Amino acid sequence: MNRGKGNNLPRVKITNQSAIRKIIYYDGPILRAEIAKRLGLTVPTITTNVNSMISCGLVSETDGSSVPTNTLGRKAKPIDIVQDSRYFIGAELHRHARYFVITDYRGKIVHSEKDGENIVEYEDMIRAAGIIIKKMLNAGIVPRGKIGGIGLAVPGVINPETGLLGVLKPYGWKNKDIVRDIRQYIDYDGPVKIENDARARAYACQLFQRALLKDSSSYTYLYVKDGISCPFFTNADNFQIHVIAPGELGYMVIIPGMPGDNGRLNSLAGERAVKEFCHSAMVQGEAKILSEICPENAAPNINQIVQAQKRGDAAIDKIITNAVRYLGIGVANSENFVHSDTLLVDSKYFGHEPNRELLRKTIYENLIHPDFFTPEIVFVTPEEYNGARGGAAVAIMADLDTYIE
C-alpha cells in the first residue's frame, strides 16, 4: 500500500504541476484559490507549486485585480505566466518553402525567417532547415538558455510521440524520422517536437487566439494548401486538447469514377489543383484578367488568382467557385459525422467575401440537421508565418507538460 503510494507520488506531482501551469497559461492572471477550486486541489498544494514556478521565473504575481482574502484585509495577487521567461523556435517545412519564427510564451513573434527555395529531396530539405534553425539558435536573438524547445509543423501523417513522418504521399516520403534527422544539424539537446501542419495551426489558435474559439468544447480546423486537412479536437476542460480525428479530408472521394485521384477533394479544391486549372485557363486565353496579372502566362499563385476573381475574371471565378462548393460538401460530410461546435477555416480562398458566403451556404445545405446543429464558422486570417507559429505552439504545449524542479 505505502509502496504503491510512493510509486504514484511522482506521477501525481507531475500531473498536478502540469495542470496548474496550464490553467495559469490559459486563464491567467488567476488567483491561487481559483486554481484550487477549478482543479479540486488544496490551496497549500497550489501554493507549493506556484512558489516553485515563481522561483524558476516561469510565473509571477501581478499587480492588477488584487482582492481581499479575509477580514483582515490582506490582498491576494493573481498569478500569470511570465511572457518572456522562455522562447520557442517554430518551423513549417514544405518543399516549396520553409518558414521559421522565434516566439515568446504568448506566441509573439520576435524573429522570423523564410527560405523560399524549392527543394525536392528530403535530405536536402532537412539540411536546409537545420542550418537555419542552428543559425537562429546561435545568433543571440534571444538568450540560448531561454529557448524552451523547438516545434516542427510538417504536412503528412505524423506521429508526434515518436517524431516520425509515416507518409507524405505527394512527396513520396515514408517512415522519415524527422526529429532524429534534423538534430544532426542543429546542435541542440533540448526538446524537439513534430506535428502535422494543420494540427499545429489549430494549436496556435488554441494558445494564442482563444477568442476565435469562444470556449467551444470541440472544433475542427479546415486547412487548405496543396492537400486539405480538417482535424477534429475536443477541448472539454478548456486547457486540455485532444485530437479525435486526424482529418485527412483531401482523400475524400467527391466524384466517383474519375480516373486516378481526380475525383478526390485534393484534386478538385486543393491549391495545387486550382493553380493548375487557372494556369490552363490562362494558356487557353479564357482568363483575361489573370493573364494581365501574370504576364507571359507565368504560373499564378493563389493570391494572384483571388485578385483576378475580385476583379471580375469570369473563368477564374468559375474555377474557385467550384472548388469552394466541393470544399463545402466535404466539410458538411465531415460535420455530419463529428458535429463540432466551431469550424475554423484557414485558406487564402476566403480573402474574398463571396467565397465565404458560398462556403457557409454549401455547408448548411448539406448538413443532416442544419436547424438542429450548425457549427459556427470562423475564418482565420492567413498569414505567412501561421504554420511556423503553429510549430512554436507545439513546443509550448510540450513545455507545459514538462515537470519543473
Secondary structure, DSSP 8 states (H G I E B T S, - for coil): -HHHHHHHHHHHHHHHHHHHHHHHHHH-SB-HHHHHHHHT--HHHHHHHHHHHHHHTSEEE-STT-EE-STT--EE--EEE-TTS-EEEEEEE-SS-EEEEEEETT--EEEEEEE-----SHHHHHHHHHHHHHHHHHTTSS-GGGEEEEEEEESSEEETTTTEEEEEGGGTEEEEEHHHHHHHHH---S-EEEEEHHHHHHHHHHHH-GGGTTT-SEEEEEEESSSEE--EEE-TTSS--EEEE---GGG-BSSTT-STTTTBHHHHHSHHHHHHHHHHHHHTT--HHHHHHSGGG----HHHHHHHHHTT-HHHHHHHHHHHHHHHHHHHHHHHHH--SEEEEE-GGGGSHHHHHHHHHHHHHH-S-TTT---EEEE----TTHHHHHHHHHHHHHHHTS---
